[in-house]
Amino acid sequence: MKKYVMRFATAFLMVMSIIGTSWKAIDRQQTQHDVIKNIAADSLYSQLVSSIYHEIHLDAVGLTQQVFEKALTGFYNMKYSGLVNTKSILTIADFDQESTRKRLYIIDLADRKLILNTWVAHGQNSGGDKPSSFSNKINSNQSSLGFYLTGEIYYGKHGRSLKLDGMDQDFNNNARERSIVVHGASYVSQKSIDELGRLGRSQGCPAVPAKLADDIINTISDHTVLYINNSNQLYYSSFLNETLAASVALNQPQVFASKTD
């Protein structure tokens, strides 16, 4: 009897071992399948980024593909979160570049075109011609990195201005309290560059040329995305999820269509 029980137990353990092995094999197959899907999606997403970047000729106006990819990824993540309105406008302030460069880019993603490329100021305590220090602190007079949503238009000490909501905790979420807004300024001009060797600087706001302020505000108002970049800083964001961005982009066939007009 004892020998029979031992044989039964051994057989039972062998069967369970086979079942366990088969389940593990299935799990591995599913994991590998998911990995392959993610790799394929990432590859298609990279192709999409490159396609838009080159079609708009952003390389010709000084914006790198790496910075554009970060900004576009944030746009798709924010779109997925329901934060972005119907406008497919993406604005990038690239603070990798000196203030003498036209480092503000306003892009229409639906029409795949660069609407405007002009100067933008950084905060007076962020650096001279090229910013190197950034802060989310009140009264720091420094620029803040990350993703923003454009808010309400109002009239303040700089005239017609556009409020901003910082979307990245610990990086720019104090934008409202700091009164970080888009506004026109006379010190954002060729005259300032000629006199100072750089643009004038703000108290942290992405100030733009006074003569273009109204057009810029009209174009980017109403919950569109603004991304302020500096690649040398330690910065992270939940909106830089490329897997999610790829899923959003790949579910929008019209994004891949080349312009026919």
C-alpha positions, -999 to +999 in steps of 0.1 A: +000+000+000+028+024+009+046+016-023+014+024-043+010+057-025+046+067-033+041+058-069+009+079-071+025+108-054+055+107-078+032+106-108+011+134-094+042+156-089+054+148-125+020+158-139+019+190-119+055+198-130+045+194-167+014+216-162+035+242-144+061+241-172+034+245-198+018+275-181+052+291-177+058+286-215+025+302-223+034+332-200+067+335-217+051+334-251+026+362-240+054+383-226+075+378-257+045+387-279+039+419-258+076+428-261+075+423-299+043+445-301+060+472-281+091+471-302+070+474-334+050+502-319+081+521-308+096+516-343+065+530-360+064+558-335+100+567-342+092+567-379+062+590-373+084+614-353+110+615-380+084+619-407+068+649-391+102+664-381+115+663-417+083+672-434+082+704-414+119+710-420+126+716-383+162+708-387+166+738-409+154+761-381+177+747-354+154+723-335+168+689-329+148+658-335+155+646-299+139+678-285+110+676-309+104+639-300+101+648-263+077+676-270+056+655-293+055+626-268+042+650-242+016+662-266+002+627-272+003+619-235-016+650-226-041+644-255-047+609-241-053+624-206-080+647-222-061+678-213-056+691-249-084+709-267-092+705-304-063+725-316-033+704-327-008+732-317+025+723-301+048+751-289+084+744-279+108+768-261+142+752-266+165+765-239+193+743-251+199+773-274+212+808-267+187+837-264+201+852-296+187+822-315+151+820-326+143+792-302+105+794-299+087+771-323+049+770-328+039+739-348+006+729-363+006+691-361-026+687-381-013+706-411+023+696-405+037+731-407+057+756-387+035+785-379+061+807-363+098+806-353+109+836-331+128+847-300+117+839-265+132+851-232+142+832-201+143+842-165+169+867-153+183+843-127+185+814-152+216+827-169+229+852-194+226+844-230+221+807-224+201+795-194+216+769-171+195+772-139+158+765-135+134+766-106+098+761-096+102+783-065+082+815-060+103+846-064+132+827-079+130+847-112+141+816-130+124+797-159+107+764-151+111+733-173+084+710-185+050+708-200+023+735-197-012+740-208-022+774-220-050+791-200-070+823-200-062+855-218-061+886-196-048+921-195-020+928-170+011+950-166+025+937-198-008+942-217-026+913-233-011+881-218-018+844-216-018+824-183-001+790-181-007+759-160+024+739-152+017+702-155+048+687-140+049+684-102+080+698-086+092+713-119+066+739-130+034+733-110+038+767-092+034+786-125+000+801-115+012+812-082+044+826-097+024+844-124+044+827-152+026+838-184+032+844-221+035+881-227+051+906-251+082+925-241+103+952-258+135+935-246+127+905-268+140+920-300+169+925-324+175+958-307+182+942-274+205+917-290+225+945-307+228+965-275+233+937-249+246+908-270+216+888-259+179+892-252+166+909-222+154+886-195+121+881-177+111+871-141+106+836-153+080+841-180+085+829-216+083+865-229+080+870-267+085+899-291+060+926-284+049+930-320+041+893-323+025+888-289-011+891-300-007+866-329+012+842-306-014+844-279-043+839-303-026+809-319-016+790-288-045+799-264-073+775-254-055+745-238-027+738-261+007+724-251+038+744-244+070+725-237+101+743-222+132+722-227+167+720-214+185+688-221+213+693-195+189+694-165+177+665-144+141+664-155+114+637-156+077+637-164+048+613-165+041+628-199+072+613-215+057+579-217+066+568-253+046+536-252+015+555-244+023+582-270+028+555-296-006+539-288-023+573-291-005+582-324-010+547-340-047+549-333-049+581-353-045+571-390-048+607-402-015+615-384+004+593-409-012+607-440+011+629-460-002+663-471-017+663-505-023+700-510 
